[in-house]
Amino acid sequence: MDGFALPETLSPEPMPVVISTTAYDEHAVRAFAVHAFDCLLKPFDNQRFG
């Protein structure tokens, strides 16, 4: 199972906060499609991580 399949197995109430990290723009778009709270595009700095 990958990080995109996991949220589909979870109950929507209460949905845990999911933050994706990726180096690929197309994966960021896909992360938001599965209701990710945020997506960090690599490389990211400590300020963005916070």
C-alpha positions in Angstrom: 0.0 0.0 0.0 1.3 3.5 -0.8 0.6 6.9 0.7 -2.2 7.5 -1.7 -4.1 4.3 -1.0 -3.9 4.6 2.8 -6.3 7.6 3.1 -8.9 5.8 1.0 -9.0 3.0 3.7 -9.7 5.5 6.6 -13.0 6.6 7.9 -13.8 10.2 6.9 -14.9 11.0 10.5 -12.6 11.8 12.1 -10.1 12.0 9.3 -6.5 12.3 10.5 -4.3 15.2 9.3 -2.3 14.0 6.4 0.8 15.9 5.2 2.5 14.7 2.1 6.2 15.2 1.2 7.3 14.8 -2.4 9.8 16.0 -5.0 7.2 15.8 -7.8 4.5 18.4 -8.5 2.1 15.8 -9.9 2.2 13.9 -6.6 1.4 17.1 -4.8 -1.8 17.5 -6.9 -2.7 13.9 -6.2 -2.1 14.4 -2.5 -4.7 17.2 -2.4 -7.1 15.0 -4.3 -7.1 12.5 -1.4 -7.7 15.4 1.0 -4.1 16.0 2.3 -3.9 18.9 4.7 -0.7 20.2 3.2 2.1 19.1 0.9 5.7 19.8 1.3 7.7 19.9 -2.0 11.3 18.8 -1.6 13.6 20.4 -1.0 12.0 22.3 1.9 13.6 24.2 4.7 13.0 24.1 8.5 10.7 27.1 8.3 8.4 25.5 5.8 8.5 22.2 7.8 7.3 24.1 10.9 
